[in-house]
Amino acid sequence: METSPKEIETHPWPPFIPDGAKVLIMGTFPPGNHRWSMDFFYPNRTNDFWYMMGLIFLGDRTALVDAAGRSFRLDDIKRLLTARGIALGDTGYRIHRQKGNASDKYLEIIEPVDLRSTLALMPECRTIATTGEKAAGVIAGLTSSDIPPMGQSVEARCGDRDLTVWRMPSTSRAYPLPLAEKAAHYERLFRSAGVL
């Protein structure tokens, strides 16, 4: 009996790295493009990430939402990230979806991100925040550090760079935590990193 080869996906975007980035937020991998409402990180309208960022930085959960277009306001998002020194990337570079969905539980990381090369593009970055347990595990493996408890951080090292690595709650709506509570965890991280 023949088995079909694994369908391997390569990450669709390079990391978003504004000049002077101080924080790198890393998820696992984007959902399938049939779920995208924009061609950028956290593209799924049912993910809380951009609602949370609007709440934290602009005091309005819908500040980054384009309600008419059922999308997000990408130009405003990029301006906010650039002004605050927040970079975005993912921990998976090449992956296999074991169940064909976006669940981290069924996501096999075939090749992780080249973290050292990514960090080399942002010399001022000393803080990494992972959005969920699987991303935290990948970064722990790449930095030979412990996985921090949710909402907390550990000290780590990548190459010759000392880092503080935070494990944040997943912004997926499948993660059972109200938006305001997710935002409180991320706000603490942003204050600690000096971008809020």
C-alpha positions as CSV (number, residue, x, y, z in Angstrom):
1,M,0.0,0.0,0.0
2,E,1.5,3.3,-1.1
3,T,1.3,6.3,1.2
4,S,1.1,9.8,-0.2
5,P,4.0,12.1,0.6
6,K,3.5,14.7,3.3
7,E,2.2,18.0,2.1
8,I,4.8,20.5,3.4
9,E,4.0,24.2,3.6
10,T,6.7,27.0,3.7
11,H,5.9,30.1,5.6
12,P,4.3,32.7,3.2
13,W,5.9,35.8,4.6
14,P,9.2,37.1,5.9
15,P,9.3,38.4,9.4
16,F,8.0,41.9,9.8
17,I,10.9,43.8,11.3
18,P,10.6,47.6,11.8
19,D,13.8,49.7,12.5
20,G,14.7,49.7,16.1
21,A,12.5,46.6,17.0
22,K,12.8,45.8,20.7
23,V,10.2,42.9,20.9
24,L,9.7,39.9,18.6
25,I,6.3,38.3,18.9
26,M,6.3,34.8,17.5
27,G,3.3,32.5,16.8
28,T,3.5,29.1,15.3
29,F,2.3,29.3,11.6
30,P,-0.5,31.1,9.8
31,P,-3.8,29.3,9.1
32,G,-4.6,28.1,5.6
33,N,-5.0,31.0,3.2
34,H,-8.7,30.3,2.9
35,R,-8.9,31.8,6.4
36,W,-7.0,35.0,5.6
37,S,-8.7,38.3,5.7
38,M,-5.3,40.0,4.8
39,D,-1.9,39.0,3.6
40,F,-0.1,39.4,7.0
41,F,0.4,37.9,10.4
42,Y,-2.7,36.9,12.4
43,P,-4.9,37.2,9.3
44,N,-7.9,35.3,10.6
45,R,-10.8,37.5,11.6
46,T,-11.7,35.1,14.5
47,N,-8.2,35.5,16.1
48,D,-8.1,38.0,18.9
49,F,-4.6,39.3,18.2
50,W,-5.5,42.6,16.4
51,Y,-8.5,43.2,18.6
52,M,-6.2,42.8,21.6
53,M,-3.5,45.1,20.1
54,G,-6.2,47.8,19.4
55,L,-7.4,47.5,23.0
56,I,-3.8,47.8,24.5
57,F,-2.4,50.5,22.4
58,L,-5.4,52.5,21.1
59,G,-8.0,51.8,23.9
60,D,-10.5,50.3,21.4
61,R,-10.7,46.7,20.5
62,T,-12.0,47.6,17.0
63,A,-9.4,50.3,16.2
64,L,-7.5,48.0,13.8
65,V,-10.6,46.4,12.2
66,D,-11.9,47.4,8.8
67,A,-15.5,46.4,9.5
68,A,-16.8,47.2,6.0
69,G,-14.2,45.0,4.3
70,R,-14.4,42.3,7.0
71,S,-10.6,42.6,7.4
72,F,-8.0,44.5,9.4
73,R,-6.5,47.9,8.6
74,L,-3.1,46.7,7.5
75,D,-1.6,50.2,7.0
76,D,-2.6,51.2,10.5
77,I,-1.2,47.9,11.9
78,K,2.2,48.4,10.3
79,R,2.3,52.0,11.5
80,L,1.5,50.9,15.1
81,L,4.1,48.1,15.1
82,T,6.7,50.4,13.6
83,A,6.0,53.2,16.1
84,R,6.2,50.8,19.0
85,G,9.2,48.7,17.9
86,I,7.3,45.4,17.7
87,A,8.5,42.8,15.2
88,L,6.4,39.7,14.1
89,G,7.5,36.3,13.0
90,D,6.6,32.6,13.4
91,T,8.5,29.7,14.9
92,G,7.6,27.3,12.0
93,Y,9.3,27.9,8.7
94,R,8.2,24.6,7.1
95,I,5.4,22.6,8.5
96,H,3.0,19.7,7.9
97,R,-0.7,20.0,9.0
98,Q,-1.5,16.5,10.2
99,K,-5.3,17.2,10.2
100,G,-5.4,19.9,7.5
101,N,-6.4,22.6,10.0
102,A,-4.8,25.5,11.8
103,S,-4.7,23.8,15.2
104,D,-1.2,23.8,16.8
105,K,-2.0,20.4,18.3
106,Y,-1.9,18.9,14.8
107,L,0.9,21.0,13.4
108,E,4.3,19.3,12.8
109,I,7.2,21.6,12.6
110,I,9.4,20.2,9.8
111,E,11.9,23.1,9.9
112,P,11.9,25.8,12.6
113,V,12.7,29.5,11.9
114,D,16.3,30.4,11.8
115,L,16.2,32.4,15.0
116,R,19.8,33.5,15.0
117,S,19.5,35.0,11.5
118,T,16.2,36.7,12.4
119,L,17.6,38.3,15.5
120,A,20.6,39.5,13.6
121,L,18.2,41.8,11.7
122,M,17.1,43.5,14.9
123,P,20.2,44.4,17.0
124,E,18.1,46.1,19.7
125,C,15.8,43.2,20.4
126,R,16.2,41.5,23.7
127,T,12.6,40.2,24.2
128,I,10.8,37.4,22.5
129,A,7.1,36.7,23.2
130,T,5.5,33.4,22.0
131,T,1.8,33.3,21.4
132,G,1.0,29.9,22.8
133,E,2.4,26.7,24.1
134,K,3.8,25.1,20.8
135,A,5.6,28.3,19.8
136,A,7.1,28.5,23.4
137,G,8.3,24.9,23.0
138,V,10.0,25.7,19.7
139,I,11.8,28.7,21.1
140,A,12.8,26.7,24.2
141,G,14.4,24.1,21.9
142,L,16.2,26.8,19.8
143,T,17.6,28.5,22.9
144,S,18.1,25.5,25.1
145,S,16.0,27.1,27.8
146,D,12.9,26.1,29.8
147,I,9.4,26.7,28.7
148,P,8.1,29.5,30.9
149,P,4.7,29.1,32.6
150,M,1.9,31.0,30.7
151,G,2.2,34.8,31.3
152,Q,5.8,34.5,32.6
153,S,9.3,34.7,31.3
154,V,12.6,33.0,31.4
155,E,16.1,34.1,30.6
156,A,17.6,32.5,27.5
157,R,20.5,32.9,25.1
158,C,20.7,32.7,21.3
159,G,24.2,32.9,19.9
160,D,25.8,35.8,21.8
161,R,22.6,37.5,22.7
162,D,20.9,37.4,26.1
163,L,17.1,37.3,25.8
164,T,14.0,37.4,28.0
165,V,11.5,34.9,26.5
166,W,7.8,35.2,27.5
167,R,5.1,32.7,27.0
168,M,1.9,34.5,26.3
169,P,-1.6,33.1,26.0
170,S,-2.7,32.1,22.6
171,T,-4.8,34.7,20.9
172,S,-6.9,32.0,19.2
173,R,-10.5,32.1,20.3
174,A,-10.2,28.4,21.0
175,Y,-8.1,29.4,24.0
176,P,-10.6,29.9,26.8
177,L,-9.5,33.3,28.2
178,P,-11.5,36.6,27.8
179,L,-9.9,39.2,25.6
180,A,-9.4,41.6,28.5
181,E,-7.4,39.0,30.4
182,K,-5.3,38.1,27.3
183,A,-4.6,41.9,26.9
184,A,-3.6,42.2,30.6
185,H,-0.9,39.5,30.1
186,Y,0.4,41.2,26.9
187,E,0.3,44.6,28.4
188,R,2.6,43.4,31.2
189,L,5.0,42.0,28.6
190,F,5.0,45.3,26.6
191,R,5.6,47.4,29.7
192,S,8.5,45.1,30.7
193,A,10.1,45.5,27.3
194,G,9.7,49.3,27.3
195,V,7.4,49.6,24.3
196,L,4.3,50.7,26.2
